[in-house]
């Protein structure tokens, strides 16, 4: 079984044949079973990492995908806590993503995932929006964007179409440092890579790469954890990729932030934290503004919000249950829950907690006003 078809831009991920070693390295000890958020929610043996690895092993050994395969693999949020805790050093999210790609090749695809792929192919964004990507800027502001710059702000689908106020607040800060935007930005391809649609992903990646190259930028900045891990780990190594929290932490001395009489908690997005080790920078920014009261499970032990890996669109009830579980980790008496990923913000807001959920840039904007 070979995961990758022939692509013009091939994601920097291991082939399914390489990940085969990880499948057989799994010793079925069950450590992952004790930490898998989906298993905790639904209780199926096939919906924890050990069960998924056993199913993938059977596929490698020639078993045809049966009815239990798709819900097992498609309910993984790729949060990575199993990889963090695995005593054998297995990276199950990469194995699951590769197995999903193999299922796509065989035509075994869930309705939600198929719809997402079709939407991204047709519209270039995950919501099927037809308005311009930079609709949140005036025509005059768009016309004034530098064609060449050292820094590019990659906005992402969520901030472009669901939270344009996040995009505007972020760009208001970043443009002080000579940052430009991509006039023709499209989805980074993260949803397609996570769900196995590699050929569709490659086309979006090629488009974005061409747009970035035209600006001459050496650094791409993004406020979305999904965009960040994709641009950093799946795109070719042609530019530096930094998250908005990293960039803000670097530039704190140049930002006129005032202290706010607030206390907040911070939720670590899986693809910013566990997948890329970005823990200190968002906390540094928060502590420059107000008091930080940590949640019960943080950093590498942070609970997943439930929104990643295609689970939100394919299994919304599981996704929401995970978000509600995450809110149980909030300490008492905080004014806000802050995160650094719009998908986390959306899912945690949808969970209906009593504490308002903010994006980090909203907190920064409050301190700049």
Secondary structure, DSSP 8 states (H G I E B T S, - for coil): -------SS--SS--HHHHHHHHHH----STGGGT-HHHHHH--GGGSHHHHHHHHHHHHTT----HHHHHHHHT-----HHHHH-TT---HHHHHHHHHHHHHHTT---HHHHHHHHHHHHHSSTT---S-TTTTS-HHHHHTS-SS-SEEEE--HHHHHT-HHHHHHHHHHHGGGTEEE-TT----SHHHHHHT-HHHHHHHHHHHHHHHHHHT-SEEEES-HHHHHHHHHTS-SSSEEEEHHHHHHHTGGGS-----S-EEEEE--TTTTTTT---HHHHHHHHTTSEE---SS-GGG----S-TTTHHHH-HHHHHHHHHHHHTT--TT-SEEEES-HHHHHHHHHTT-SSEEEEHHHHHHHHH-
